[in-house]
């Protein structure tokens, strides 16, 4: 049996009989065109409003090229005093991320119980606590750092407290969600064998969530190491201060070297916390 | 029988001892780390404060700072009276014309940066996906490029671009855009790595080039994911562009800096409220859009 190829006439006939199959309806086409036109107009207006002129871009790229040319060979500090400054900055950033995440986690842990649907049965209280987390999360860490600098002075302490407060909001929310995702069966088991509510939390809920909480905390520690590097730009301690200082003084060679060091540090922390996760928690899919 | 029980008890005791030792070791490491980091971040620092009677005294920094924090926050609350409420609010948001312009600028910076980031990230995501990259070199290069773009914070890119392109929103767009490219490129390429390869084989079998395979085999599969990631990123970018002005890259952040340095306390609280409301509105709007376009439950 052979298959007859479709002739051109047959295609034309089908096209005439079922025009809708072969073309997009006019209304849809119009809507698409309007969307694209609106998008293009907005882009064009932005380009105009922000002064994106080819000349400006060309000049900027030239300056960027000159700045980039300082990347290689990277600047290597020769005096121990300078090296120790940089190391101290990196150490401060790490300390800020570590202590901030830990403080945030310690405060967020009890609060997350109030935000979890299966542990806190008073809807009003739960609602209030949840909105509280949301409000804290709405503030950027950088803005919190600016506020804390006014109270505690320049330096890493303001950074630690900013990270800690920001982490209360995000960790408490993530913890509460993890607690809500636990199975109720172990809880029933503990209650059935005569356990109190506290005991059911301790022996049925906690064992289920602890690995998840640890994993979430490690992830947030990683992201705080990344975001903590900029807190120094506003004066809240860490390597960001040195970086902003070098860029401000147009010492691009040193600035690029610091950026390389930041990238290396973030890499190292990612790898390390990956190891810890694999060792203590196992590979856990589905966090976040 | 008893020997079996004895052996069990012995093994159990040994296990318990090992568990306790591990716990003690981890706790010790943690305590040492906490003490070290607390020392490094001036947690235990003592400072001099002037007391009410004019004498100087030594205080713990946190203890001395907490009342100051309260004072500072109290100063940002404007003088509102019920009888003259409209006038008071008008005074509080007295610079609203300037702020509205800067707010628009902030959102537009976020918009343009997202567009640039999407274009760049989308283009690179195929080269940076393990299953799609044309060869090893392209894969390695594009992955390293995306990693550097997202590991360096956008505020640092802004510092660099403000030098290159001058003060203003253009530097902000470039900085946030570059960071977005790195972040979205990674997410997109992960979406690419999870696709079904059979449509690509089909396109290849019928003589399609690498670009044809991407266009007709990969893109239709990842489009919903990409849209979802992009909208989420837009929200993040609105936040970033609201502070990027702190280093001179346009948007509301520059007002924040002025208010901070000139100690215009009530302006600060007004700015916080503006940023908060904008972020919440955009959150809600993009969530609604996401649900409409992708359907409920398909959010990434």
Boltz contact constraints between the chains, C-beta under 6 A:
constraints:
  - contact:
      token1: [A, 46]
      token2: [B, 108]
      max_distance: 6.0
  - contact:
      token1: [A, 46]
      token2: [B, 112]
      max_distance: 6.0
  - contact:
      token1: [A, 50]
      token2: [B, 169]
      max_distance: 6.0
  - contact:
      token1: [A, 50]
      token2: [B, 170]
      max_distance: 6.0
  - contact:
      token1: [A, 60]
      token2: [B, 164]
      max_distance: 6.0
  - contact:
      token1: [A, 60]
      token2: [B, 165]
      max_distance: 6.0
  - contact:
      token1: [A, 63]
      token2: [B, 164]
      max_distance: 6.0
  - contact:
      token1: [A, 64]
      token2: [B, 164]
      max_distance: 6.0
  - contact:
      token1: [A, 91]
      token2: [B, 40]
      max_distance: 6.0
  - contact:
      token1: [A, 92]
      token2: [B, 40]
      max_distance: 6.0
  - contact:
      token1: [A, 95]
      token2: [B, 37]
      max_distance: 6.0
  - contact:
      token1: [A, 95]
      token2: [B, 40]
      max_distance: 6.0
  - contact:
      token1: [A, 95]
      token2: [B, 41]
      max_distance: 6.0
  - contact:
      token1: [A, 96]
      token2: [B, 41]
      max_distance: 6.0
  - contact:
      token1: [A, 98]
      token2: [B, 37]
      max_distance: 6.0
  - contact:
      token1: [A, 99]
      token2: [B, 37]
      max_distance: 6.0
  - contact:
      token1: [A, 99]
      token2: [B, 41]
      max_distance: 6.0
  - contact:
      token1: [A, 138]
      token2: [B, 276]
      max_distance: 6.0
  - contact:
      token1: [A, 138]
      token2: [B, 279]
      max_distance: 6.0
  - contact:
      token1: [A, 140]
      token2: [B, 239]
      max_distance: 6.0
  - contact:
      token1: [A, 140]
      token2: [B, 243]
      max_distance: 6.0
  - contact:
      token1: [A, 142]
      token2: [B, 243]
      max_distance: 6.0
  - contact:
      token1: [A, 146]
      token2: [B, 260]
      max_distance: 6.0
  - contact:
      token1: [A, 150]
      token2: [B, 72]
      max_distance: 6.0
  - contact:
      token1: [A, 151]
      token2: [B, 65]
      max_distance: 6.0
  - contact:
      token1: [A, 151]
      token2: [B, 68]
      max_distance: 6.0
  - contact:
      token1: [A, 151]
      token2: [B, 69]
      max_distance: 6.0
  - contact:
      token1: [A, 151]
      token2: [B, 72]
      max_distance: 6.0
  - contact:
      token1: [A, 152]
      token2: [B, 61]
      max_distance: 6.0
  - contact:
      token1: [A, 152]
      token2: [B, 65]
      max_distance: 6.0
  - contact:
      token1: [A, 155]
      token2: [B, 42]
      max_distance: 6.0
  - contact:
      token1: [A, 156]
      token2: [B, 41]
      max_distance: 6.0
  - contact:
      token1: [A, 156]
      token2: [B, 42]
      max_distance: 6.0
  - contact:
      token1: [A, 157]
      token2: [B, 41]
      max_distance: 6.0
  - contact:
      token1: [A, 157]
      token2: [B, 42]
      max_distance: 6.0
  - contact:
      token1: [A, 160]
      token2: [B, 41]
      max_distance: 6.0
  - contact:
      token1: [A, 230]
      token2: [B, 153]
      max_distance: 6.0
  - contact:
      token1: [A, 230]
      token2: [B, 155]
      max_distance: 6.0
  - contact:
      token1: [A, 233]
      token2: [B, 155]
      max_distance: 6.0
  - contact:
      token1: [A, 247]
      token2: [B, 159]
      max_distance: 6.0
  - contact:
      token1: [A, 259]
      token2: [B, 152]
      max_distance: 6.0
  - contact:
      token1: [A, 263]
      token2: [B, 151]
      max_distance: 6.0
  - contact:
      token1: [A, 266]
      token2: [B, 151]
      max_distance: 6.0
